[in-house]
């Protein structure tokens, strides 16, 4: 895409105030929400009384997929003009003499853990499902979806001198990393790299990102990075001729082999103390456990590279039928059509042949530890509660630090440590009328992930006095006397609970 045309487009978008907030204000909250779900009639209705001005025309052209006269585009994009939009590939001619969007150009707000306000960008990509007629092209370039937002939101908050975006797609993750340090962004798709370069230029970040084409780690072999983010093409796809291949989601491997390769090989690219955060899907075979398979990938990499600390969070676990339905829809097939049924059959045949009973969806965080004497800490869990806000990266990083530190302590060190309760921790008690003792006690938090942890009176009382003043050992001794329980058993129980609550972000070690 020609740089001069991109610059002209940026000038016009700024002048038109083509932003998320301005669009929502013009359409109204209800119509704008419907538009984002692919229901366009309410937005068209809202615009009927707003024929004048650049913003209504850009909404019709770029967000609703309507055919627009070239003179209207000249007025809405005066620096670029209809001719420039055609040359850029942003629009295409449609009979009789009108122009229609050929690419998506979407204003986005992206949450960042380090900033109070969201980032405002414009993102070029291939047409969204509700604007595209027919299936996506094989080299389709996705825009900013939920998975990309989740990856950026979970990213650690610190600056990093050398960053890698592995599988950059439209380039939005690389743009996010460019706010932290120098970035290398890779992709196997030339079309994706073309879009990513255009988006970097459009948003004033071109000089901060080096784009390279190649398969996975080949473009960066031998290099080291302080932070790697990756939303790789991890979708588990049948390797059959009938199943379409889309570069943005299909890595061309059997099952979850691509996710395994990323997890096993990416840590080799990390500098000491460097961190990898990636999204992935992993399979649970009959009689096996998907989370334990991911643990084995990480420990295998650690045996080769040295100590690796890791936190694997399974956000959801779905059955093969649900997984097949999701990805058959994603390519444009519709339930009830022969094409849809054939695709679902293909997925189910693949899962059946390989005896897969469930697929886990989540994130994998791996840090290359400077420690050499002890092994790494690998914590895997299913945690489906909601994240606190759109950018939980800071809170997740703190919980990762606290959890790993707690795991590395001996029992005596846990007891010698002063622990601090997080302000978000609450307590819920259920009482039967007339009974003095509660039927149940639950510790709750909404950050970084919403949790409910069952507690007994010993744990509830101990957490309640974790204000950083006393070490856990004296607290355990005092409560054992008060509750008339064995002191050794009380200490043992609180050591185990402290480690669990550290991973939950409920307790933080402050000193020993």
Secondary structure, DSSP 8 states (H G I E B T S, - for coil): --HHHHHHHHHHHHHHT-SHHHHHHHH-HHHHHHHHTT--HHHHHHHTT--SSHHHHHIIIIIS---EEHHHHHHHTTTTHHHHHHHHTSEEEETTTEEEESSEEEEEEE--TT-SS-EEEEEEES--TTT-SSS--TT----S-HHHHHHHHHS--S--SEEEEES-TTSHHHHHHTTTSEEEEEES-HHHHHHHHHHHHHTT-GGGEEEEESSTTGGGTT--EEEEEE---B-----STTS---TTTB-SSSTTHHHHHHHHHHGGGEEEEEEEEEEEEEEEETT--HHHHHHHHHHHHHHHHS-EEEEEEEEEEE-HHHHHHHHHHHTT--TTSHHHHHHHHHHHHHHHHTTEEEEEEEEEEEEE-S--SS---EEEEE--S-BSSS--HHHHHHHHHHHHHHHHS-HHHHHHSEEEE-TT-EEEEE--TT-SS-SEEEEEE-SSB-EEEEE-HHHHHHHHT-EEEEEHHHHHHHHHHHHT--HHHHHHHHHHHHHHHHHTTSEEEEE-
